[in-house]
Amino acid sequence: MSILCILIVIFISQATTHNVDVTDAAATQLGEKDMQPIIFPGPIEGDDLKYGTDDVPDECKDKTYCTIKPPDYPEEIFNKMFKGLKPVSQPSLVLDSILSNRQGDPDERDDCESEVKYEPLYKVRPKRDEPWRIAVQAPEENYVQRVRLETCTNPDAPCFNIFPQIPDITTFCKQKYNKWEVLVAKGENETEKIEVELPVCCSCHYKSAPIETRFGITNNITPIKKP
């Protein structure tokens, strides 16, 4: 092999090595640029985080929410999931076309006693006959799902007692609900939002007496037969 051929082989070898180094460096830079931080921890065994369990305190059994923290609540896992993330939106009220402001005058009393709480949600479900879901709470990362819950102390009690009672009108206290979007655990390492009916106020309602009662008509009256 001549000296010229040797020089050509060496030149090609160096150029190839240089191109490989440049390509590797570019790929490394591109990978570092496009790589996103891992948000969720490794796989979580079991389906409890997806569906929750029906093992809730007696105070929660007939509700769509539970504010009692379970002893096995995976708070540490949720803290890791939200570590370093920007603030995430809190539970939001689901509005519809017929929803209106029914709160009324705050100085007006309707005699419907209620209890108001602001507590974190640990388990929720869309309706009472559906499986429980685990609500996400990550207090170390400043993410706490807390909503205003107002429940009637004495449902069906008479109300607006400051006004004279009308014989044909019956008043009663009724629990009112609204739908809220709540973030819950899904599967092994994901989350999703579901709609949950939560108690929002206790309001006074009325109903009129049946027309038969108003006019003293009894069910014993024999209807008139047509000729």
PALUM-741417 format. One record per residue (C-alpha): residue in three letters; x negated, y, z. Coordinates in Angstrom, 3 decimals. Layout:
BEGIN
 resn     east    north       up
  ALA        X        Y        Z
...
***
This chain:
BEGIN
 resn     east    north       up
  MET    0.000    0.000    0.000
  SER   -1.358    3.354   -0.960
  ILE   -1.878    6.236    1.432
  LEU    0.980    8.148   -0.261
  CYS    3.409    5.275    0.325
  ILE    2.375    5.044    3.970
  LEU    2.989    8.777    4.454
  ILE    6.437    8.516    2.828
  VAL    7.449    5.593    5.111
  ILE    6.298    7.495    8.223
  PHE    8.194   10.646    7.129
  ILE   11.448    8.687    6.499
  SER   11.109    6.901    9.844
  GLN   10.665   10.167   11.769
  ALA   13.553   11.846    9.934
  THR   15.860    8.925   10.701
  THR   14.888    8.953   14.378
  HIS   15.469   12.714   14.540
  ASN   18.921   12.391   12.962
  VAL   19.920    9.662   15.436
  ASP   18.796   11.837   18.361
  VAL   20.745   14.821   17.029
  THR   23.867   12.688   16.470
  ASP   23.655   11.193   19.963
  ALA   23.215   14.635   21.504
  ALA   26.173   16.028   19.570
  ALA   28.321   13.074   20.568
  THR   27.348   13.546   24.204
  GLN   28.245   17.238   24.095
  LEU   31.530   16.480   22.362
  GLY   32.373   13.785   24.877
  GLU   31.652   16.095   27.813
  LYS   33.772   18.816   26.238
  ASP   36.771   16.622   25.460
  MET   36.649   14.458   28.571
  GLN   39.391   15.332   31.063
  PRO   39.071   14.696   34.786
  ILE   40.802   11.582   36.061
  ILE   43.976   12.674   37.772
  PHE   45.386    9.434   39.082
  PRO   43.541    6.795   41.143
  GLY   43.142    3.170   40.130
  PRO   46.076    0.736   39.794
  ILE   48.444    0.504   42.724
  GLU   49.682   -3.012   43.323
  GLY   53.393   -3.742   43.457
  ASP   56.483   -1.922   42.200
  ASP   57.359   -0.152   45.445
  LEU   56.155    3.199   44.100
  LYS   58.408    2.865   41.094
  TYR   61.608    1.787   42.746
  GLY   60.945    2.366   46.437
  THR   62.521   -0.026   48.925
  ASP   65.912   -0.163   50.586
  ASP   64.246   -0.242   53.992
  VAL   65.248    3.193   55.277
  PRO   66.349    4.382   58.738
  ASP   70.045    4.187   59.567
  GLU   70.268    7.992   59.355
  CYS   69.501    7.768   55.617
  LYS   71.538    4.757   54.504
  ASP   74.620    6.691   53.332
  LYS   72.654    9.559   51.780
  THR   70.844   10.293   48.522
  TYR   67.777   11.578   50.365
  CYS   65.660   10.774   53.394
  THR   63.474   13.271   55.241
  ILE   62.028   10.675   57.634
  LYS   58.474    9.787   56.670
  PRO   57.987    6.005   56.280
  PRO   55.033    4.470   58.145
  ASP   53.614    3.128   54.847
  TYR   54.116    6.343   52.859
  PRO   51.233    6.606   50.282
  GLU   50.337   10.211   51.068
  GLU   46.603    9.652   50.550
  ILE   47.245    8.345   47.042
  PHE   49.341   11.400   46.164
  ASN   46.646   13.737   47.534
  LYS   44.156   12.119   45.138
  MET   46.605   12.412   42.257
  PHE   46.882   16.181   42.711
  LYS   43.315   16.914   43.705
  GLY   41.944   19.878   41.768
  LEU   45.137   20.446   39.795
  LYS   46.843   23.782   39.332
  PRO   50.008   24.388   41.382
  VAL   52.885   22.210   40.197
  SER   56.473   23.447   40.114
  GLN   58.629   22.630   43.107
  PRO   62.055   20.961   42.955
  SER   64.386   23.003   40.761
  LEU   68.146   23.399   40.781
  VAL   69.822   21.912   37.715
  LEU   72.124   24.571   36.266
  ASP   75.088   23.864   34.032
  SER   77.589   25.968   32.138
  ILE   80.230   25.851   34.883
  LEU   77.955   26.551   37.827
  SER   78.676   29.883   39.454
  ASN   77.766   31.708   42.625
  ARG   80.089   30.234   45.214
  GLN   78.261   31.354   48.288
  GLY   80.550   34.335   48.842
  ASP   80.068   37.151   51.282
  PRO   77.431   36.180   53.876
  ASP   79.315   38.247   56.496
  GLU   82.545   36.346   55.888
  ARG   83.213   33.387   58.159
  ASP   85.226   30.401   57.024
  ASP   84.871   28.398   60.275
  CYS   83.078   25.526   58.530
  GLU   80.227   24.649   60.851
  SER   77.109   23.284   59.164
  GLU   73.512   22.291   59.834
  VAL   70.706   23.727   57.713
  LYS   67.310   22.046   57.386
  TYR   64.131   22.717   55.412
  GLU   62.305   19.403   55.477
  PRO   60.126   17.459   53.007
  LEU   61.811   14.769   50.943
  TYR   60.224   11.331   51.248
  LYS   62.799    9.130   49.525
  VAL   65.527   10.069   47.067
  ARG   67.976    8.428   44.683
  PRO   70.325    9.835   42.062
  LYS   73.410    8.332   43.730
  ARG   74.170    6.329   46.860
  ASP   74.506    3.048   44.968
  GLU   71.171    3.338   43.145
  PRO   67.665    2.193   44.232
  TRP   65.514    4.445   46.374
  ARG   62.576    6.264   44.777
  ILE   59.522    7.627   46.571
  ALA   59.283   11.414   46.392
  VAL   55.771   12.771   45.846
  GLN   54.230   14.769   48.692
  ALA   50.594   15.922   48.618
  PRO   50.217   18.370   51.525
  GLU   46.409   18.441   51.353
  GLU   46.715   19.817   47.795
  ASN   49.462   22.273   48.755
  TYR   52.225   20.327   47.017
  VAL   55.216   19.744   49.286
  GLN   58.710   19.125   47.923
  ARG   61.046   20.835   50.352
  VAL   64.560   22.134   49.640
  ARG   67.310   23.771   51.655
  LEU   69.747   21.096   52.860
  GLU   73.061   22.149   54.366
  THR   75.496   19.518   55.656
  CYS   78.967   19.837   57.166
  THR   79.037   19.259   60.905
  ASN   82.740   18.394   60.868
  PRO   84.041   17.544   57.369
  ASP   87.797   17.886   56.805
  ALA   88.165   20.238   59.789
  PRO   90.638   23.138   59.306
  CYS   89.049   26.434   58.302
  PHE   89.795   30.152   57.905
  ASN   91.421   29.919   61.308
  ILE   91.344   33.700   61.798
  PHE   94.235   33.993   59.351
  PRO   97.817   32.975   60.137
  GLN   98.515   29.417   59.106
  ILE  100.820   28.939   56.123
  PRO  103.007   25.837   56.457
  ASP  102.696   24.914   52.800
  ILE   98.905   25.321   52.695
  THR   96.345   23.027   54.321
  THR   92.722   24.145   54.681
  PHE   89.766   21.823   55.173
  CYS   85.950   21.888   55.161
  LYS   84.283   20.038   52.307
  GLN   80.677   19.083   51.604
  LYS   79.335   20.500   48.343
  TYR   76.467   19.031   46.315
  ASN   74.208   20.217   43.524
  LYS   71.719   18.355   41.351
  TRP   68.017   18.969   41.894
  GLU   65.028   17.761   39.883
  VAL   62.602   15.932   42.173
  LEU   59.182   14.501   41.283
  VAL   58.942   10.797   42.152
  ALA   56.383    8.026   41.735
  LYS   56.679    5.853   38.635
  GLY   54.932    2.557   38.049
  GLU   51.323    2.141   39.117
  ASN   49.854    5.605   38.608
  GLU   52.429    7.908   37.043
  THR   55.157   10.306   38.083
  GLU   58.456   11.454   36.622
  LYS   61.286   13.848   37.447
  ILE   64.752   12.563   38.287
  GLU   67.987   14.365   39.118
  VAL   69.219   13.933   42.676
  GLU   72.474   15.141   44.224
  LEU   71.652   17.026   47.430
  PRO   73.965   18.755   49.931
  VAL   73.772   22.535   49.462
  CYS   76.683   24.022   51.426
  CYS   79.817   23.379   53.464
  SER   82.757   25.375   52.124
  CYS   86.408   25.890   52.948
  HIS   88.994   24.496   50.547
  TYR   92.753   24.376   50.529
  LYS   95.513   22.240   49.110
  SER   99.196   22.903   48.692
  ALA  101.826   20.655   50.192
  PRO  103.727   18.466   47.711
  ILE  106.785   20.154   46.275
  GLU  109.032   17.541   47.908
  THR  107.717   18.543   51.335
  ARG  108.103   22.260   50.665
  PHE  111.800   21.994   49.868
  GLY  112.583   19.282   52.381
  ILE  113.182   16.662   49.742
  THR  112.796   13.069   50.917
  ASN  112.083    9.948   48.962
  ASN  115.437    8.461   50.000
  ILE  117.384   10.596   47.546
  THR  118.956    8.514   44.809
  PRO  118.289    9.991   41.382
  ILE  121.309   11.071   39.377
  LYS  122.167    8.604   36.651
  LYS  122.780    9.940   33.205
  PRO  126.248    9.264   31.788
***
